[in-house]
Amino acid sequence: MNRNGDETEIKLSLNEEKLNGCK
């Protein structure tokens, strides 16, 4: 269960990086 939560945080971080890169 913990690992799943970590994966979610990583995905959110990657999405934020992509949004910042688009700007």
PDB file of N, H, CA, C and O in Angstrom:
ATOM      1  N   MET A   1       0.854  -1.205   0.000  1.00  0.00           N
ATOM      2  CA  MET A   1       0.000   0.000   0.000  1.00  0.00           C
ATOM      3  C   MET A   1       0.885   1.250   0.000  1.00  0.00           C
ATOM      4  O   MET A   1       0.605   2.210  -0.717  1.00  0.00           O
ATOM      5  N   ASN A   2       1.937   1.236   0.793  1.00  0.00           N
ATOM      6  H   ASN A   2       2.164   0.455   1.376  1.00  0.00           H
ATOM      7  CA  ASN A   2       2.825   2.398   0.858  1.00  0.00           C
ATOM      8  C   ASN A   2       3.467   2.670  -0.492  1.00  0.00           C
ATOM      9  O   ASN A   2       3.536   3.815  -0.940  1.00  0.00           O
ATOM     10  N   ARG A   3       3.937   1.605  -1.137  1.00  0.00           N
ATOM     11  H   ARG A   3       3.881   0.676  -0.773  1.00  0.00           H
ATOM     12  CA  ARG A   3       4.609   1.770  -2.435  1.00  0.00           C
ATOM     13  C   ARG A   3       3.642   2.413  -3.426  1.00  0.00           C
ATOM     14  O   ARG A   3       4.040   3.265  -4.221  1.00  0.00           O
ATOM     15  N   ASN A   4       2.380   2.009  -3.380  1.00  0.00           N
ATOM     16  H   ASN A   4       2.056   1.317  -2.734  1.00  0.00           H
ATOM     17  CA  ASN A   4       1.383   2.565  -4.293  1.00  0.00           C
ATOM     18  C   ASN A   4       1.265   4.071  -4.071  1.00  0.00           C
ATOM     19  O   ASN A   4       1.175   4.835  -5.032  1.00  0.00           O
ATOM     20  N   GLY A   5       1.266   4.498  -2.819  1.00  0.00           N
ATOM     21  H   GLY A   5       1.339   3.877  -2.038  1.00  0.00           H
ATOM     22  CA  GLY A   5       1.170   5.924  -2.506  1.00  0.00           C
ATOM     23  C   GLY A   5       2.384   6.664  -3.045  1.00  0.00           C
ATOM     24  O   GLY A   5       2.256   7.772  -3.567  1.00  0.00           O
ATOM     25  N   ASP A   6       3.570   6.056  -2.921  1.00  0.00           N
ATOM     26  H   ASP A   6       3.674   5.156  -2.497  1.00  0.00           H
ATOM     27  CA  ASP A   6       4.785   6.698  -3.427  1.00  0.00           C
ATOM     28  C   ASP A   6       4.685   6.871  -4.933  1.00  0.00           C
ATOM     29  O   ASP A   6       5.072   7.909  -5.469  1.00  0.00           O
ATOM     30  N   GLU A   7       4.170   5.861  -5.614  1.00  0.00           N
ATOM     31  H   GLU A   7       3.856   5.017  -5.178  1.00  0.00           H
ATOM     32  CA  GLU A   7       4.047   5.953  -7.083  1.00  0.00           C
ATOM     33  C   GLU A   7       3.135   7.116  -7.449  1.00  0.00           C
ATOM     34  O   GLU A   7       3.395   7.836  -8.413  1.00  0.00           O
ATOM     35  N   THR A   8       2.074   7.295  -6.683  1.00  0.00           N
ATOM     36  H   THR A   8       1.864   6.710  -5.900  1.00  0.00           H
ATOM     37  CA  THR A   8       1.137   8.394  -6.969  1.00  0.00           C
ATOM     38  C   THR A   8       1.852   9.725  -6.814  1.00  0.00           C
ATOM     39  O   THR A   8       1.687  10.620  -7.643  1.00  0.00           O
ATOM     40  N   GLU A   9       2.649   9.864  -5.756  1.00  0.00           N
ATOM     41  H   GLU A   9       2.783   9.137  -5.083  1.00  0.00           H
ATOM     42  CA  GLU A   9       3.366  11.125  -5.533  1.00  0.00           C
ATOM     43  C   GLU A   9       4.337  11.377  -6.673  1.00  0.00           C
ATOM     44  O   GLU A   9       4.473  12.509  -7.138  1.00  0.00           O
ATOM     45  N   ILE A  10       5.018  10.320  -7.129  1.00  0.00           N
ATOM     46  H   ILE A  10       4.908   9.400  -6.751  1.00  0.00           H
ATOM     47  CA  ILE A  10       5.981  10.469  -8.227  1.00  0.00           C
ATOM     48  C   ILE A  10       5.251  10.919  -9.484  1.00  0.00           C
ATOM     49  O   ILE A  10       5.724  11.809 -10.192  1.00  0.00           O
ATOM     50  N   LYS A  11       4.105  10.314  -9.767  1.00  0.00           N
ATOM     51  H   LYS A  11       3.721   9.592  -9.192  1.00  0.00           H
ATOM     52  CA  LYS A  11       3.338  10.683 -10.969  1.00  0.00           C
ATOM     53  C   LYS A  11       2.922  12.149 -10.884  1.00  0.00           C
ATOM     54  O   LYS A  11       3.004  12.877 -11.874  1.00  0.00           O
ATOM     55  N   LEU A  12       2.478  12.583  -9.705  1.00  0.00           N
ATOM     56  H   LEU A  12       2.412  11.992  -8.901  1.00  0.00           H
ATOM     57  CA  LEU A  12       2.064  13.984  -9.543  1.00  0.00           C
ATOM     58  C   LEU A  12       3.265  14.893  -9.774  1.00  0.00           C
ATOM     59  O   LEU A  12       3.138  15.934 -10.420  1.00  0.00           O
ATOM     60  N   SER A  13       4.423  14.513  -9.255  1.00  0.00           N
ATOM     61  H   SER A  13       4.527  13.668  -8.731  1.00  0.00           H
ATOM     62  CA  SER A  13       5.626  15.330  -9.432  1.00  0.00           C
ATOM     63  C   SER A  13       5.983  15.423 -10.905  1.00  0.00           C
ATOM     64  O   SER A  13       6.325  16.501 -11.391  1.00  0.00           O
ATOM     65  N   LEU A  14       5.909  14.302 -11.628  1.00  0.00           N
ATOM     66  H   LEU A  14       5.632  13.426 -11.233  1.00  0.00           H
ATOM     67  CA  LEU A  14       6.231  14.304 -13.058  1.00  0.00           C
ATOM     68  C   LEU A  14       5.258  15.203 -13.806  1.00  0.00           C
ATOM     69  O   LEU A  14       5.661  15.944 -14.702  1.00  0.00           O
ATOM     70  N   ASN A  15       3.983  15.146 -13.447  1.00  0.00           N
ATOM     71  H   ASN A  15       3.655  14.544 -12.719  1.00  0.00           H
ATOM     72  CA  ASN A  15       2.983  15.982 -14.111  1.00  0.00           C
ATOM     73  C   ASN A  15       3.299  17.449 -13.872  1.00  0.00           C
ATOM     74  O   ASN A  15       3.169  18.256 -14.793  1.00  0.00           O
ATOM     75  N   GLU A  16       3.711  17.819 -12.665  1.00  0.00           N
ATOM     76  H   GLU A  16       3.817  17.164 -11.917  1.00  0.00           H
ATOM     77  CA  GLU A  16       4.041  19.213 -12.360  1.00  0.00           C
ATOM     78  C   GLU A  16       5.231  19.647 -13.195  1.00  0.00           C
ATOM     79  O   GLU A  16       5.249  20.764 -13.712  1.00  0.00           O
ATOM     80  N   GLU A  17       6.231  18.777 -13.335  1.00  0.00           N
ATOM     81  H   GLU A  17       6.217  17.869 -12.915  1.00  0.00           H
ATOM     82  CA  GLU A  17       7.411  19.118 -14.134  1.00  0.00           C
ATOM     83  C   GLU A  17       7.011  19.343 -15.582  1.00  0.00           C
ATOM     84  O   GLU A  17       7.505  20.269 -16.225  1.00  0.00           O
ATOM     85  N   LYS A  18       6.118  18.504 -16.103  1.00  0.00           N
ATOM     86  H   LYS A  18       5.716  17.751 -15.580  1.00  0.00           H
ATOM     87  CA  LYS A  18       5.668  18.640 -17.497  1.00  0.00           C
ATOM     88  C   LYS A  18       4.942  19.971 -17.673  1.00  0.00           C
ATOM     89  O   LYS A  18       5.155  20.670 -18.664  1.00  0.00           O
ATOM     90  N   LEU A  19       4.083  20.323 -16.710  1.00  0.00           N
ATOM     91  H   LEU A  19       3.910  19.756 -15.906  1.00  0.00           H
ATOM     92  CA  LEU A  19       3.338  21.592 -16.804  1.00  0.00           C
ATOM     93  C   LEU A  19       4.319  22.760 -16.772  1.00  0.00           C
ATOM     94  O   LEU A  19       4.178  23.710 -17.542  1.00  0.00           O
ATOM     95  N   ASN A  20       5.308  22.696 -15.890  1.00  0.00           N
ATOM     96  H   ASN A  20       5.422  21.925 -15.264  1.00  0.00           H
ATOM     97  CA  ASN A  20       6.289  23.779 -15.799  1.00  0.00           C
ATOM     98  C   ASN A  20       7.107  23.869 -17.083  1.00  0.00           C
ATOM     99  O   ASN A  20       7.465  24.963 -17.519  1.00  0.00           O
ATOM    100  N   GLY A  21       7.401  22.726 -17.686  1.00  0.00           N
ATOM    101  H   GLY A  21       7.110  21.837 -17.333  1.00  0.00           H
ATOM    102  CA  GLY A  21       8.197  22.715 -18.913  1.00  0.00           C
ATOM    103  C   GLY A  21       7.420  23.320 -20.075  1.00  0.00           C
ATOM    104  O   GLY A  21       8.008  23.930 -20.968  1.00  0.00           O
ATOM    105  N   CYS A  22       6.089  23.151 -20.066  1.00  0.00           N
ATOM    106  H   CYS A  22       5.611  22.656 -19.341  1.00  0.00           H
ATOM    107  CA  CYS A  22       5.272  23.675 -21.170  1.00  0.00           C
ATOM    108  C   CYS A  22       5.262  25.197 -21.141  1.00  0.00           C
ATOM    109  O   CYS A  22       5.163  25.842 -22.185  1.00  0.00           O
ATOM    110  N   LYS A  23       5.364  25.771 -19.941  1.00  0.00           N
ATOM    111  H   LYS A  23       5.444  25.247 -19.093  1.00  0.00           H
ATOM    112  CA  LYS A  23       5.288  27.240 -19.831  1.00  0.00           C
ATOM    113  C   LYS A  23       6.454  27.812 -20.550  1.00  0.00           C
ATOM    114  O   LYS A  23       6.611  29.032 -20.599  1.00  0.00           O
TER     115      LYS A  23
END
